[in-house]
Amino acid sequence: MAEMVLSTLFEAVSGNLTSSLMDEFRSLSGVGDELQKLMNTLITIQAVLQDAEERQVKSISVKNWLLKLKDVAYDADDVVDEFTTEGLRLKVEGKTHTRKRKWTPVINFALSFLGPNSASFELDMAHKIKEITDRLDDIAKERHGLHLREGDGGWRPEIKVRPQTSSLINHSHVFGRDDDKRKVIEFLVPNGSIENGVSVIAIVGMGGLGKTTLAQLVYNDETVVNHFERQMWVCVSQDFDVKRLTKSILESATRTKYDLLDLDPLQCELKEMLMGKRFLLVLDDVWNETRNDWDRLSLPFTSGDDGSRIIVTTRSEIVARTTGTTYTHQLQGLSHDACLSLFKERAFVDGNSDAHPKLLEIGEKIVKKCKGLPLAVKTLGGLLYSNTDENEWDNILESEIWDIPEEKNEILPVLRLSYHYLPAVLKQCFVYCSVFPKDYLFVKDDLIKLWIAQGFIQPRGSKQVEDIGSEYFDILTWRCFFQYSQEYHHTMHDLMHDLAQSIAGDECYIIESIESWRNREKALRHSSFNCAYNEDPLIFGDCNKSKGLRTFLFMGKIPNDIELVLQDVFLNLSCLRVLDLGALRIDVLPNFISNLKHLRYLNLSENPITSLPESTSSLYNLQILDLFWCENLLELPKDMRNLINLRHLNLQSTTLLQSLPPGIGKLTHLQTLSGFIVGSKESGNGIGELKDMMNLRGAIHISHLERVRNGEEAKVANMKNKKHLRQLTFEWEGGNEGDIEVLESLRPHTNLEILRIEGYGGVNFPSWIGDSQFSNIVKIEIMCCLRCKLLPHLGKLPFLKQLLICEGNQLEEWCEVEEGDFPCLHKVGIIRCRKLRQMPHLLALKELVVDDCLELIALPRLPSLQTLKLLNCDKNLLSSSVPFLTSLSSLSIERFPSLRILPNEMLQHLVKLEGLKIRGCHKLVYWPMNVGLHHLASLQNLVIDTCDNLKSLPNGMRNLTSLQNLTIEACPELNSFTEDGLPIRSGRWSVPNI
């Protein structure tokens, strides 16, 4: 990991040494000279750093030299960080010191902090810097013996280049790609009309996934061969030389060697050759992400006939975008069965495993380890070919990917190629992920915060580091280092994780046992504690041997006696930048957390703590503080305003927290402030504290707005200019009619996307709610507005998709809608609006929930409605409205208090209905014969639940030929089906009482 850490570390240290803060310290006797010497030595070493980083691939001596250099660089970074921390303390506390000698404010404070004896301070700081400089100086001298030269030394590391590919393929060696092949061919050879021009199709996936194999399958398919007049295959790889590639395309098309030397005649020849012909070109293994290069290469392609296609295989979605793809095929891993077939073909003679059942059993486990990567299956299977020794098979099963001999390991070189072409800063971000266990679900924003805390992301112009980090994460995803998983989550393929671990070495490590920790204590910089059992807390006393640790994440079983563990961690690991103590059942946080003066990231989420120690306010470098779901938290440190570098404060679900500390408005770097509890202006935590928090982004919940006295006081919050906020909740407890003045003054920026108003006491709403200028709003929730008689005019919001109205006790009508209003409103919920009698026509509405609105006896025209859920409503809705909602695909009728019989013909016209649920209708006795059930030819799911008095089901159920799932529960009076019975059983039925 040295090759990526050193560059960024040296940049950080050099940058800090030249800062104005360090200039202040040059006045100190003995310190200034050492600082200058340190700077000179860094410059000397930086000059040969690139050469050393590249030569270490072949030279153990150079590699060891870099490891020693890295250790010193970390220590230098810590010392410089101590200086800046002292400067931050001075800035916060505003201390000065008057002496005859003209000390600067920073030095005066440092002297006052360390005591009246300035000589001891000078000696102490000079000693620290001298020690670092001497170590660096010794290392710098060693560069001569290693023959390191400035720049890159004219030498380049050997990168194992992927062998050139061709279009030929042995179909008998391919498994499990039929579906992928079919999908790609559908775009190459459309059934309908042929598209104009030339289209590009990209096959994207991580290295070793079989992109080339899929392209070969498609290229040689008979349908494809017959469809195109010319076919060409070119292996591109890393050298995207336009002239070379043009020549290769010509030679592939004509099977003739071209001796033309210049690009112009080559491109003219290619253009002429493709003129009017429908062609297929495969560009295999493309890495170049430069649009201009692609534009130059593709100039001759425009002469081809309509329907011509180009297939690009690549590891990068950026490449796919650069080439202007029409369709991107994201290639996934092979199924387990396909991998097993491939493995048997590679590992057993003639693919016959019948004679070796024990080996096959081990082989299945090896295949699972490959996680669908064909290259890994082929490599490991090939290593075991014709070998019948069970011990050898077990060794392969238990070994790590990097344990395979280099000459036989095809996996790591292929994956390492992707790593090699990453920028240095992205290499660092990728390898850091090895501190997480395999199959870990990465949350993008959480990982970015960790990168920020480690200093991997540096500011660039006016861009926030969070936005830069987002770019980094996206690039790693586009280049297949991360894979999309479930919503908001990403994973890393096990073999990518193995690659990261192999590069990180002992610097990043997952501690799964104490022994594994002890073997790596000194080299360890980033670690997660993931023991599967409760360790003796005394062993954490050994963590003083890992004093240089910068990341410590608790992820496994909660250690016994967590208080003792925390004491050892806080006292011994003073260099920590990241500390994750989430969900450790911590009741009390020790006061000596202040020892962690370098700390940038502190996660205390899901702990039963009631408060934080006041010493937390001295963590001046802290950038991220996560208190999510600390349900017992009562208060925050009163001097929290001192955390002037804080960027993210997560107070979500801290339900017992009743106030914020005074002066929190000084935290002007805050981007995340999930909750703001309004206090009083006099106590220093009023709504006006929001005034200068211009960097707030994402979501914020502002509660206790009843404490704001008037609109003028509210206006000070300056909500109108907070352009990065996307989600906003305004909440009152015991609102009154004067709230309209406050809400008017809290008008947000028009970038807002989601608005929630809760407990508002006004009769009407301010005019800005519904103003068409708020064109980004997609969701509005109006909750517990007990005096509200009229809804705001929301129809002019062009992209409003969801609307929830809950507990509008005085709301009687919602009908002032003009033609063209609510063009995108797809989902509406109306809950406990007990006086509501009328709704407007909502032409775009697809989903409607009406709950506890007994005065609403009819629904308007809703031609697009697909899902309707009615709960505790008047039974007249079932006869007056439901039969006319012919686009319904899902209908739920729940908790109808007076419903005894379903209305005649209620279901007769609902021919598109796929799901029907009737639940909690305790007085329902039976369904009439002509309810229309037999017309539901599309019905797939039927649920009848908790209908205590239901005695029978209607005839016609046998006609429900599409029924897949039938559930009848808690219907004690229902003992049998109808005479004509049920359809032939073809799905999942649960009918315990019958």
N, C-alpha and C positions, 0 to 999 in steps of 0.2 A: 504493500500500500504506500510505500515511501515515495514512489514516483509521482503520485497525485497529491499527497499531503504536503510535500516540501514546497512546491511552487506556491500554493495558497498560503502556507504558513509564513514563508519568507516575505510574501507580499504584505501580509497582515503586520508582521513585525516591523518591516521596513517602513510601511506607511505610518505606523504609530510612532516610530522613532523620529520621523520628520515632522510630526504634528506639533502644533504650537504648545501643547501640554508638555511634551518632552523638552521643548526648548526652554521651558521654565526651569527644569531641573538641571540644565547645564550650568547654572550659576553655582551649584553646590560644589564645594571643594572636593576634588577626587571623583565626583560623579560625571561631570562634563567630559573629562578626558576619556573615561571608560565608555561613555555613550558614543562618543565619536569613533573610538576604536572598534566598538561593536558594529557600528554602521559600516565602517570600512571593511571589516572582515566579512560581513554579510554580502557586500558588493563583490568582493573577491570570489566568494563561494558561488554566488548566483551566476557568475560568468561561466562557470564550468558545470553548472547543475544540469543543463540539458544534455550535455555529452555524457555525464555520469548516469542519468536516468535511462538513457538508451543503451549504454554499455553494460549495465547491470544484468541484462538478459543473458549475457555470455560469461560475465566475470563475477565470481563469488566475492572477490576482494572488493570490487566496486559496490556490490550489493551490501556488504557489511559496512562499508564506509558510509553509504547512504543511511543505513539503519542507525549508526551512531550520530550522524548529522541530524536525523529526524528527532532523536531523543533530545538533543540540545535545542533544536528549534522549538519543540514543545515547551521546554523549560523557559526559553527566552520569551515565548509568547505569554507564559504565565507571569513572568516578572513585569513585562510591559503592561499587562492587564492590571497588575497591582497598582502601578502608577496611575493609570486612568481611573481606577476605582477610587483612589484617594482624591483625584480631581473632581469626581462626581460627588463625593462626600462634601467637599468644600462648596461646590455649587449649590447643593441642597441646603446645607446648614448655614451658608453665607458667612463663614468664619474668616476673620483676618487676624493678623498678628503684627504688632508694631515693634520694630527693632531698629537699632541705629543703622545696622546694615540694611541695604535696600533689598529685602527679600520680596519676592512676588507673592501674591495671595496664596497660590498653591503650596509654595514651600512653607509659608507661615503656618498654614493649616497642618501640613505634614509634621512640622516641628511641634506644634501644640498637641498633636495626636500622640506622637511618640515620646513626648516629655520635654522638659525644659532644656535638656542637654543636646544642643544642635549637633555637636561633634559626634555623638553616638548615632544620630540619624544619618549623618553624612557617611560615617564608617559603615553602617549597616547597608545602605543602598549601594555604596561603592563596592562593598564586598560581594553583594549579589551579582552585580553587573560584571565585576571583574572575573568572578568564577565562570560565568557564562562565556565571556569573551575569551578567557584562557582556553576553555574547552573547544570553542569554535576555532581558535587560532591553531591549536594542535591538529584539528581535523583539516583545516585549510592547508597546512604544511604537507599533509599526507597526499594531497592531490598530485604533487610532483611525482611521487613514487608510482602512482597509478596512471601517470601519463595522460591526465585529463586535460582537455583543451577547451578554450573558450568557444562559445556557440555550441553547435552540435558536433564539432570535431570532424565534420565531413563524413561521419559514419551514420548508418541507418540500421536499426534493429531488423533482424530477419523475422518477417511475418510469414507464417505458413500460408501460402496462397492456395486458394481452392483450385483443384484441377479443373481444366476447361471441360465444359459439358457439350454434348451434342444432342441431336433430336432423337437418336435411337434409344429404344427401351426394350427390355425383356419383360413382357407382360406377366409372365409367370411368377415374377419376384415382387409383384405389387399386390397389396391387399387393402381393402377398406376405403378405396377412393372413388367408387362408382358414383356416389351421390354428388361429390364435388365435381367430378368430371361432367356429369349431366348438367349441373347448374352453369358451368362455364360455357359449355357448348350451346346452351340455350341463348346466351348472349352473342356467341359467335355466329350462329346460324338461326336467326329468328324465324318463327313460323309465319309472321305477318309480313308487312311491307318492310323493305330494306331501308335502314336509316341513311340519310345523306352524309357524305363525307367519310372520314376515317375516324374510328372510335378506338379508344385505348381501354383495355381491361387489365387491372392489376391483381396479381395473386400475392397476398401479403401474409407473412408469418415469420416466426423466429427461425433462426438457423437450425437446420437439421429436421425441419418439419415435413419436408417433401414437396416444396413448391416447384422445384424443377421436375420432379417425377410427375406431378399433376400436369404441368405444361407439356411434357412429353406424351402423356396419355391422350391429351386433347389434340395435340399436333398430329398424332398418328391415327386418330379416329377416322374411320372410312367416310362418315358423313362430312367431316371437316375437310378431308382431302378432296372430296368431290365438289365441295362448295367453292373452294378458292382456286383461282387460276395460277397463282404463284404462292409458294411457301418458303419462308426464310427463317433460319435459326442462327442467332448470334449470342455467344457468351460474352457479357460485357465486363463483369467484375469491377474492380476498383478504378481501372484506367479508362475513364470516359473521354477518350480522345476522339473527337468528331470525325477526323479524317480516317483514322484506323477503323472506326465502326462503320463508316460509309463503305469503305473498301470491303469489309467483312460481309456486309449485307449484299453487296453486288456479287461477291464470290459465292455466297450461299445460294443466291437465286440462280446463278448461271453455271455453277460448278466450274468456273473458269478463273484463273489467277489474273489479277489486274496489276499492271506495273505503273499505272499513273501515279505521279508523285504529289500533285497538287489537289486541293479540296475541290476547286471549281469543276474541273473535268470529271472528277468522280461523282459529284452530286448531279451534274448534268446527265451523265450516263445513267445514273440510278433513276432520275426523274423520267428519262425517256423509256427506260426499261419497264417502269411501273405504269406508264401512261395508259389509262383506260382499262386497266386490269384490276380485278378484285384480288387483293393479296392478304396474306396472313404473315405477320412478322412476330417472332418471339425474341424479346430482348431479355435474356436470362441473367439473374443476379446483378441487378442494377443498384448502385450505391449513390450515384451523383444526385444531389439535391438542388442543383443550380438551374434555375429556369432558363437562363440564356443559353446554356449548353444544349438543353433539350430542344429549344426553339431552332437552333442552328442545325441539329441533327435531323429534325423532322421536316425541314423545308421540302425535300423531294417527295415526301409521302403524299402531299396534296394532289399529286397527279393521278393517284390511284382511283379506281372506280368506287362508287358508293357501295357501302357495305364492307369495305376493307377494314381489317382489324389488326391491332397491335396488342400482344400480350406482354406485360412486364412482370417479372417475378422479382420481389424485393423484400427485404426485412424492415423496410421503413414506409410508414404511411405518408411521410413527407415526400418521398419519391413518387408515390402514387398521385399525390396532389400536384406535384410539379409537372407530371406528364399529362395532367388534365383528364384523368380517367373518367369514363362513363360509368363503370361498374368496378367496385373493389370486392374481391372475394377474400374474406378473412379466413385463412386456412386454420382449422383447429386440429388438435391431436387426434391420432387414430383411436378407434374404440379398443377396448381391452381384447375382444375376440380377434380383431384384425392384427393387433400387436402380437398376440399369442401365435397366430398363424405365421406371421413374419418371423418370429423368434424360432419356431420349430423348423422353418425352412432354412434358417441360418445355423442353428445349433446342432441339428441332428442330420445324420447322413440320409440323403434323399428325403429329408423332412419327416422321417418316420420316428415318432416318439413312443410307439406302442410298447416297445421292448424295455423302456426305461421309465416306468411310472413315477419312481422316486425323483428322478432328475426333472421330470416334467412338473412335479409338484414344486420343486425349488425354482424352476424356470418361470412358473406363474408368478411367484413372488418377485423375481427379477423384473418381469414385464411390468408389474404394478409400479415398481420403483422408477421406471422410465417415463411414467405419466404421459403416455401417448406419443412420445417423440420417436419417430421411426429410426433416425440415425442412431439413437442410443440403443434401441432394440437390435439393430443390425450389428452395431459394434460389440455389444456384450454377447450376443448370440454367436458372432464370429469368433470371439475369444474362446468360446467353449466348444467350437465345432469338433465333433467326433470324440470329445473328451468325456469319459464315463466315470471319472473320479468324483464322488459326491462331495468330498472335501474341497476340491477346486471350485465346484459350483457354489458351495456355501461361502467360500472366500470372496467370490465375485458378488454374491448377494450382500455380504456384510461390508464390502469395501466402499470407500468414497470414490467419486469420479476421478479425483486427482491422484488416487493411488494406482490407477491403471498405468502401466509403463508407457512412456511418451511415444515410443515407436508404434504402439498398438492402439493408442488413444486417438480416435478420430473426433471425439465429442468436444473436448475442451478447446482444441484449436479452432473448430468451426464457431463455437460460441465466443471465444476470445477475439475473433476477428471483429465481431460486432462491438466489443468493448474497446478494441484498439482505435476505432474510428470515432469514438466519443470525444468531445472536448474535455480537457482536464477536469473542469469543475463538475461536469456530469459524471465522470468516472468516480469522483469522490462521493457524490450523492448516491450513485448506484451501489458501490461497495459498502457504504454505511448500512444499507438494508440487510446485510448479512447478520446484523445484530438481532434481527427478528427471526423467530423459528420458521421452518417451512410451513406452507399453507396459511401463513398469517394473512389476514385481511387488512390491506392497507387502506386507510382513509386519506385521500389526497391532502386535504388541508392540515391534518395532524402531522403527516410526514414532513410537509413543508415547514411547519413550525420547528420541528427537530433540526432540519437543515439550517434554518435561520439561527437557532440557538448555538449550533456548532460553528457558525461563522462561514459556512460553505457558500452562502449567498451574499454577495456584496452589492451595495447600492449602485445603480447605473442611471445617471442623469436624474430625471424627476420621477422615475419609476419606483414604486414601492417594492421592497424585497419580496413581499408576498406574491406580487404579480410576476416577478422574475422567477421565483420558485415555482409558480404555476406553469410557466413556460418550460422550465427544466423537467417537471414531472410529465408534461404532455409530450415532450420530445422523447423521453425514455419510454413512454407508452407507445408512441408512434413507431419507435424503433424496436418494439417487441420485448423490451426488458420487463415491462409490466403487462399483465393481461387483464382485460375487463372481467369482472366477476359479477356479483350482484350489485344492486343499486348503490351508488356512492362508494363502492369497494373495488379494489384491484388486488390481484394476486401476482406472485412471481413463480414461474415454473421452477420445479425442484432443481433442474439442472442449471438454470440461471442462478439460482441460489447457491448451488455448488460452485459455480464460477466465481461469484462474489466472495464466497468463503476462501476459495483457493488464492484469490488476490489479496484478501485482507490478512491472511496468515493469523498470527496470534494477536493482532491489533484489535480486531473485532471478534468477539466470541460469546457464544451462548453458554452460560454456566448451567450445566445440568447435574453437576455433582461438585462437591467441595474439592475433590481431588483434581478435577479438570481445571478448577480455578487456580489451585496452588501451582500447577504446572505452567501457568501462563501469567503469573502475577505481575512480573516486571514489565512485560511488553504490552500488557493490556491497556487499551485506551477507551474502548467502547464495549459495553457488556450488558447482557440481559440475564437476569437470574430466573431460570426456568426449571427449578428442581421439582420433581414429581412427588416429593414427600417433604415433611416438615423437618428442616435442618435444626440442629442444635444451635441456638443463637450465639453461643460462645465462639463458634468458628468464624463469625464475622469480625472478630477481633483481629484476624489475620489480614483483613483488608488494608491494613496500614502498609502492606507490601505492594499495594496497587495504588500508591499515592497519586500517580499520574492519570488515573481514570477520569474520563470526561463525560461518559454516559453510563448511567446505571438505571436499568429498567427492571422493576419487579413484575414478573409475568406468570409465575407458577404458584405453587402452594404458599400460603401465608406462613412465614417463619414463626416459630414459637417465640414468645416474649418479644414482640415487635418493638417495644420501647428500648430494650437493650440493643437490638439490631440498629435502630435509628441512631442511638448514641454512638455506636462504632462508626456508622457511615458518616455522620455529621462531623465527627472529630478527626477522622482519618482521611476522608476523600475530599479534601478542601479544593481540589482542582476541578470538581464537577461543573460541567455546563448544563447537563440534563439530568434530572432526577424524577423518575416516575414512581410515585408511591400510591397509585390509584388502587382502591378497593382492598386495602390492607387492614381494615378495621382499626384504624388509628384513632384513639380517643383524644390524646393530647400530643401536640407537636412540641418536641423539646426546644427550649429557648436558644440553645447553641446552634440552631439552624443558621444563625448569623455567621458562623464559621465558613459557610459556603459562599464566599464573597465573589466568586467567579460565576455563580449560578445564573443561567439565562432562562431555564425552563423548569417549572415545578408543577407536577401534576398531583393533586391531592383529592381527586374526584372520588365520589362514592365512599367516603370515610365519615364516621360518626363524630367528627370533631365539632366542638361548639364555638371555638375561636381559634385564631392564629396568634402565636406569640408576638408581642410588640417588636421583638428583634427582627421579625420578617421585614419590617420597614427599612432595614439597613442593607437589604439585598439590592443595591443600587443598579446592578447590571440586569436585574430580572426583566425579561421581556414577555414571558408567557406564564400566567398563573391560572390553573384550571381547578375550579371548585365545583364542578358539575355534580349535582345530586348529593351535595353535602347537606342532607336534610335537617341536621341538627345545628347547623351553623347559625349563631345568634348575632355575631358581630365581626367586623373586620378591624385590623389594627388602626388606631386613631391617627397615626402618622403615615398612613398609606400613600399620602400625596408625595412622599419622598421617593417613590418608585418611578422616577421620571422617565425611565426607559421602557416602561410597561406598554406593550402593544396589544395584548390579548388578555382580557379578564372574563373568564366564563363563570357567571353566577346563575346559570340555568338550574332550576329546580332546587334552589336554596330557599325553601318556602318559609322558614322561620326568621330569615334575615329581615329586620324591620327598618334599617336605615343604613346609609352609606357614611363613611367617615368624612369629616369636614375637609374642604379643599381638594376634593377629588378632581375638580375641574382643571387642576394643574397637570394632570396626566394627559397632555395634549397629543401624545403619540398613540393613544389608544385607538385601535381599529375594531376590536371586539369588546363590547360591553353589553352582554346579553340582557342585563337588567339594570334599570336606574330607578331607585326608590326615592321619590321626592320627599325631601325634608323641608326645613324652613330656611329662609334666607338668612335669618339671624344665626342659625347654628352652622352655617357654612356648607350645607348640603341641599340647598334649594334647587329649583329647576334651572336657575341661572348658571349652575356649574357646567351645564352642557354647552354653554356659549362658545368656548374656544376648542371644543372637541371636534374639529373639522375633519379628522381622519376616520371617524366612525364609519364602519361599513357593515354590510350584512343585515342582521336583525337586532332590534332593541325593543325591550318591553319597558315602558315607562309607567310605573304604578303610583298609586296614591296621589293622583292629580287633584283630588279634592283639597289638598294642602296648598294648591296654587290660588292665590287670592283674587287675581284678576288677569285680564288679557295682557296688560302691560308687563306684568311679571312673567307671564308665559312667553311673551315675544322675545325676552332676553335669551331664551334657549337657542334661538337662531336656527330652528329646524329647517327653515326654507333653504338654507345654503349648505346643508349636509347632503351633498350630491351622491355620496357613495352608499347611503342607506337604501336597502331594497325591501326590508320588511319592518313594519312598525306597528306596535301595539300601544294604544292609549287606554289606561284603566283608571277608573274612579271607584272608590268605595263610599257609598252614600252620596252620590252626585246630586246636584240641584239644578234649577233652571238657568242659573248663571253660568253653567258649564259651556254654553254656546260661545261665550266671549273668549274663554280659555282655548277651546278647540279651534276657534277661528284663528287665534294667534299662533297655534302650533302647526299651521299649514306646512307640510313637508315639501321637499324638492320633487319635481315632476318625474324624477327617475324611479320613484317608488313603484314597487310591483305588488306588494301584499299589504293590506291595511286591515287592522282589527281594532274595533272600538268596543269597550266593555264597561258597563256600569255608568254610562253617560246619562246625566240627569236632564238634559235639555228636551224641550218639546219638538223642536226642529233641529236640522243640521246646518252647519255652515255651507256656504255656496261652493266652497272649493271641493267638497266631497261630491264627485260627479262631474267636475269641470273636465271638459274634453282635453285640456292640456295634459291631464294625467293619462297619457296614452299608453303608458307602460303597465298600468295596473291590470293584473290578471285575476286577483282574488280579493274579495271584501267579506269580512265577518262583522256583523253588528249583534252584540251580545248584551243581554240584560239591560237594555235601554228602556226602563220601565215607564217613563213618561212620554216616550216618543209616539206621536200620533201619525206622522207622515214619514215615509222613507225618503231619503235624499234621491234626487233625480240622477240615476246611474246609467240610464240608457245610452248616453252619449260617449261612454267609455268604450273605445273601439275594440279593445282586446280583453275586456272583462270576460273571464271564463267560468268563474265560480263565485257563488253568492250564498252566504249563510245568514239567516235571520233567526235569532234565538231569544226567546223570552221577551217578545215585544208585546207586553200586556195591554197597551192602549192602541195597538195598531189594528185598524179596522179594514182598511182598503189599501191595495197596491195596484192601482189601475191607470195611473197617468203615464201611459207609454205611447209614443208616437211611432209612426211607420219608419222602419229602419233602425229602431232602437235595439240595443242588445244583440248586435250582429254575431257575436262569438260566445254568448252565454250558453254554456253546455251543461252546467251542473248547478242546481239550486236546492238548498235545504231550508225548510220553514219549520221551526220547532217551538212548541209552546207559545204560539201566537193565538191565544184563545178567543180573541174577538175578530180575527181576520175573516172576512166574508168573501173577498174577491181577489183574484189574481189576474194579471194581464196576459195577453197572448204573447208567448215566447216562442218564436218560430224556429230558433236554432237549438232549443233545449233538448238535451239527450237523456239527462238523469234528474229525477225529482224525488226528494224525500219530504213527506208531510207528516209531522209527528205532533199529536196532541193539539189539533186545530179543529175543535168540534163544531165551530160555526161555519166552517168552509164546506158547503154542500155541493159545490160543482167546480170542476177544473175548466180552464179556458181551452181554446184550441191549441194543441201542442203537436203539430204534425211530425216532428222529428223525434219525439220521445221514445227512448228505447228501454229505459229502466225506471220503474216506478215502485216506490216503497211507501206504503200507507200504514201509519201506526196510530192507534187510538183516535180514529176520525169518525165522522158521521157516516153511517152505513149507506146514505143516499149517494155518496160518491161512487159507490160500486155500480149503481144502476145509471146514474146521470152522466158519468164521465168515462169509466173504464171501457165500456163496449166500443167507444169511438176512438180509442187510442190504438189504431191498427198497426202502428209501427213498433209496438212493444215487443221486446225480446225477453224481458224479465219483469215479473210482477210479484210483489210481496205484500201480503195483507196480514197485519199483526195487531193484536190487542184491541179488537173492535168490541166494545163492551156490550152492545145490544144486538149484535148480529146473530140471528138464529138460523136463517136460511140464506144461502147465496142467491143473488138475484137471477131471474131467468135470463138466459142468453147473454150473461155477463162475458163469457169467454168465446162466444160464437165466432166473432170476427177477428180474433187475435191469432191469426194463422202463422205469424212469425214468432210466437211465444216459445222460448226455449227453456225457461225456468219459471216455476210457480211455487211459491211458499205461502202456506197459511199456518200461522202460529199464534198461540195464546188467545184464540177466540173461544172463550170458555162456554158461551151460550149457544155456539153453533151446533145444530142437531143433525142436519143432513144437507146434501146437495140435491137440488131438484133434477129431474130427468133431463130437462132441457137447458141446463146451465151452459152447455156448449163444449163440454170437455172433449167430446169425441171429434171436435173439429181441430184439435191441437195436434196436427200432424208433425209439427216441428219440435214438440215438447221433449226435452232430454232429461230434465231434472224436476222431480216433484217431491216436495217436503210438506208433510202435515204433522204438526207438532203441538202438543199441549192443548188439544181441543177436547176438554173433559167429557162433553156430552155428545160428541159426534157418534152417530149410530151406524151410518152407512155411507158408502160411496156411490156415485151415480153409475148407471150403465154407460157403456161406451169406452171404458178404460182399455178394452181389448184393441181399440183403434189407435192407441198411442204407440205406434210402431217405431217411433224414434226414441222412446224412453230408455235412458241408460242408468239413471240412478233414482231409486225410489226409497224414501225414508218416511216411516210412520212411527212416531214416538209419543208416549204419554197421552194416548187416546184410549182409555180403559173401556169405553162402551163400544168400541169398534172391534167386533169379533170375527167378521168375515168380509170377503169381497163380494162384489156384485155377481149376479147370476152368470153374466157372460164372461166373467173372469178377467184375467190380466193378459197383456201381450206375452209372447214367448220371451222368456227371460234371457236377456243379453247383456245386462250390466250389473251394477252393485245395488242390491236391495237390502234394506234394513227394516223389517216389519216384525218386531219382537212380540207384539201382542196378538198376532193373527197366525 
